[in-house]
Amino acid sequence: MVVHHLLTGSYTNSSLFLLAFDTIASSLTLNATVPGFGLHQFVTSNAARDRVYATTMSEPPRIFSWAMTPDYRFTHLNTVNVTSSSCYFSDDGRYAFSAGGPTARIHSLDDDGGISEQVDEMFYVPKEDIDNVTKTRAAVLYGAHGFDVNINNKGFVPHLGWDSIFMYNIAENGTAKLLSINLSPETGDGPRNVFPSKNGKYLYVINEHSQYLDVFEIGETRLDHKQRASAIPNEMRDKYTYRSNAVQLSRDGKYLFTSTRGWNNTEANGWVAAFPLNNRGLLTSEEALTYYKAPLTLGSAGGLRVAFWEDETNSNPKGLTDYMYLSDTSEGYMYILGWTPSKRTIHEVAALKYDNASPYEAVWLD
């Protein structure tokens, strides 16, 4: 396959955007738009990539699902009201997990892949106060941000304002039992996004406010901090204000990638870092292999997700192994980056500037 598709949300437009990336031509083009329901969407899919889910920061707080055919026709399945605006969304095939601000929740999934009834809800304020606290996008900036579950049914909710990661056990019926509240190594870290290792032993955490990548060992009931690495070059610390966004794993599981955006300064370009992992899932070094300097600040985005597919058009065993998108809201660009481990380089492969929109997060469809 030469052409691969990704569906992107937008920071400024309620539509979703279907893009086509051509590995031979190194081009990124807009194929179609899909009607959406709000701004600032995080978009993801199920494992089969025939159902698409999205959150939005628009009011009222809601989450959404679509069916997708092999020829990229999208049918809206349903819209579900939730207590507070959600940032990230994940699923395990049976249940959907989302979180934002003062709450996180678990929904069952219908047989058709739509979002069904709420199974459980967690509160990060006293439950009796929930009607009196902010539940819009503003709350996400200092509250719960995401909800990811590993292969051992351990759930993790990073909380920016409390510098902590809530760890749960997810039961067979989808309910969550709080196991522990795990503090970040330093006050003010602001954990934003987590990525469980494939073997279930480690949790990778990117801290939005301190620009550090943390590695935790996952125990039966708690997390044990093991390693810390900088998501930006050390010489850039204290020079500008940054906000780190995402942590991702390479296809072969040998590298971690992080993204960071500049904040409130047009001279503060964004960064993508690459870190090596050993066979156990720990960093082989707390020094980055490379830092890629983005062309722009990346604005309020800095979304990053590694493509799951192998580039069949690349026959060089020492060539590029991973593609990833990088999103920018400052000028409305979506970038495709390439990782070449033999050279320890990340470089721009393709770019697309949106008209009347700014890309936020996206999902690779094929």
N, C-alpha and C positions, 0 to 999 in steps of 0.2 A: 504494500500500500504506500502510495506516494503522498496522498492528501489526507490529512488528519483534521478532525473538527473539534472545536471547543465552544462551549456556551458560556457567555460572560454576563454577569450582572453589571449594573451601572450605578455610579454614585449620584448621578444627576438626571437619569432618565428611567422611567418605569418599565421600559421594554428590556427584554433579554436579547443578546446579540449572538448569532451563530457565525463563527469565524472558520475559515479554512486555511490551514497551514500546509504549504507545499514544500516538502523537504528537498526536492530537486531544484526548484526555482528559488528557494529560500524566500518565499513570499507569504504574507499574511493578508487575507482579504475578507471583507464582509459578505457573507452569503445571504443572510436573511435576518429579520427581527421577529421576535416572539412576544406577543402581548404579555406584560407582567402586571404587577399590582402595587408597586411601591418603589422607593429609592433605596440606594445603599444595600444592594442585595448580595448575600453570599449564596452561591450556587454549588450544588453537589449532585451526585447520582448514586444509585444503588450499585452493587457489585456487578450486576448484569448489564448495567448502563442502558437500561430501557425505561427507567424511571428517573425523573429529575426532581430535586427538592430545592427550595429556596427560602431564605429569610428576608426580611426587609426592616429597615429602621423607620419606615413611615408608620403613621397611626391610622387605625388602631393596630396593636401588636398582633401579627398573624404569621403563619407559616403556610407553605404552598407545595403542591405536588402536581407533576405532569407525567403523562405517558409519552414515550418517544418511539417512533417506528424506525426501522433500519434506514429509511431515506429521509430522516430528520424532520418528520412531521410531529408536532407537539400538540397534545390534547390535555387541557387542564382537567385534572381529576378532582381536586378539592382544595378548599381554603379552610384553615382551622384557626380560630381565635385562641390566643394565649395570654397569660397574665402580663408579661413584659416583653418588650422588643428583644429579639434574639440576634446574636451576632453570628455564631457558627451552628452548624447542623451536622449530625452524623447518624448512621444507622448500621444495624448488624443483620439486617434481613428480616428480623421479627419486630424490632422496636426502633423508634426514632428518638434521638437525644438532641435537645437544644437548650441553650442557656442565654441569659442576658440580664444584666443589672441585678435586681433583687431576687430573681427566681431562676430555677432550671427545672426541666420537666421531661417526662418520658411518655411517649405515645406508642400504642401498638400500630402496626401496619395492616391495612386491609389485604385481602387476597389479590386485589388488583394493583397493589403497591401504593395506594393512597394512604394518607395519614388518618388514623382512626382515633379511638377514644384515648383520653389521657389516663395513664396507668398510675403515675405518681408525680408529685411535684415537691421540689425542695425550695426552702425559703432562706434567704440570707439576711433577712430582717425578721423581727418577731412577726409571726403570721397575723396577729391581730392588728399590726400596723400597716399591712400591705396596701390598704386602700388609701393611705395617707403619704406614701412615698412615691418618688418619681419612677415611672415604669417605661419611659420613652428611651430614645437613643442616648440621651444624656446620661442615663443611669449605667449604660454599658461601659462608659469611660472610667467608672470607679467601682464596678461591680463584677459579677460573673460574666465570663466572656465566651466560653466554649464548653463542650461536653463530649469527651471521647472515651470509648470503652475498648479495653484490650482483649486479647484472645482468652484470658482467664476470667473474664466478666468483672474486671475491676474498672470502675468508672472514675474519671478525673475531671474536675471543674476548676479551672484557674480563676482566681478572684483578684483583679487588679488592685482594688483599693485596700484589701486586707493583706496583700503580699503573701498569699497562701494558696495552696492547692487542696481542695476537698477530695477525699478518696472514698469511694463507695464500693460496696458489693452489690452487683446487679443480680437479683434472684431470677429463677426460671420464669416467674410470672411477671417479670419486668419491673418490680418494685426495687427501690434503692435503700440500702442500709448504710448510714454513715459509719465509716471505719476510723477516719482520722482527719484532722486539719493540719496540714504540713506547711510550716512557715518557709518562706524564701530565705536564702542565705543572708540577705541584707534588707534592711528597711528601705522601701522605695523602689524595689525591683519591678513590681507591677507585672506578674506573670500573665501573659496574654493567650498564648497558643501552646498546645502540647501535642506530641506525637509519640504514641507507644511503640516500642521496638517490636519487631515481628515475632521474637521469641517470648515476649511477655515479661521480660526481666527488667527492662529499663523504661524510663519515661524521659523524653527529651522536651525541654521547656524553654521557650523564648520569652525573655522579659522585656516588655515594651518600654519601660521607663529607664532601665539601666543598661540596655543593649548587651546583655549577657545571655549566653546559652548555658543552661544547666542540665546536667545528667543526674537523674535520681535512680537508685535501685529500688525496685518495687518489692516490698515485703508482703507478708500475709495481711497486715493491717495498716502499714504506714510506709512512707517513703524515706529513703536514706540518701542524702546528698553525697555525690561522688566526685563530680568534676564541674569546672566552670571555664568557659572560653568567651572571648570578646567577639561580638557580632560585627564590630566596626574596627578599623585600624586604631591602635592605641593612641597614635598621634592626633586622631580626630576627637578624642574624648575631651570634653570641656571647651572645644573650639566652637561647636554648634550644638543646638538641641536636636536630638533624634528621637524617633519612635520605632522600635523594632516590631515586626509584624508576624512573620511565619517561620516555622521550622519544618523541613521536609527531608525525606530519605531518598537516596538514589535508588534506581531500579535494582541494582545488585546488592543493596544494603551495606555498601562499603563506605558511604560518605553521607554527611549531613549538610544541608544547605539552609542558610538563614537569610532573611530579608529585613532591611531597615530603611526607613524613609526619613528624609530631612524634615524639620519642623519649623515653620514660620520664618524661613530664611531661604531666599532663592539661590544662595551660594552653597547651601548644605545639600549636596547630591546624595541620593540614596546609595545603599551598598547591598551586595550579595556576597556571602562568605561561604567557603567550602571547608569542611573538617573531615579528617579520616577516622574511620571506625575499625576496631579489631573484630575478630570472629565472635567475640562475646557480646559486642554491642557497645563497648566503651570507646571513648576517644583514645586514639593512639598518641595523640598530642593535643595539648590545650592551645596550641598555636594553629591558626588557620593556614590551610595550604595556599589560599589566595583570597584576595578581596577584589571583587568586581565593582567598579565605580559606575553607577548608573548615569545616563546622560542628563537626568533631571532629578528633582527632589523626590519624586514619586507622590508628592502631595499627601493626601489622606489615605492612600492605597498601600502600595508596597506588597500587593498580593503575590504569592509565589506558590506554584504547584508543579511538581515534576510529572512529566508525561509517563504513562505506564507502559508504553509500547516501545519496541525496538525498531530503530531506523533500518529497514531492510535495504535501503538504497545506499547505505554506508558499508562498504566491504573492507574498510581499513580497520584491522583489529586494534590498532593504537590510536584510532580516531575518536571522534565525538561519540559519547555513549548515552548521554541524557539531554533531553530538551526540557525546558521549563518556561512557563510564562511569568512575566513580571509586569504588574499593572501600575499605571500612573494617572493621578487625577489632576496634577498641576497643569498639564497641557492636553490631557486626554489620549495618552498613548498606551497601547498594549505591545509589549516586547516579547519576543521569543529568544531565549538565551540557550547556548549550548555549552555543555561541560565536557572537556577533554582531559581525563585523568592522567594520561601519559605526559601531558604538557603542564598539568595543573593550571589550566586556564578556563575561564568563563568568558564567553564573548557573545555579542549580539548577532543573531542569525537573521531576524526579520522584525519588522515593526509596522504598526498600523495606527494612524491617528484617527480617532473617532470624530464624526461630525455631530455637533449638538449633544454630546454625551461624554462621560468620563468613565472608563472601565474600572470596576472594583475587583471582584473575585470571579473565578471561572472554574469550569470543570472540563477535563479532557473527555471526549465522548468516544473516540475511536483512535 
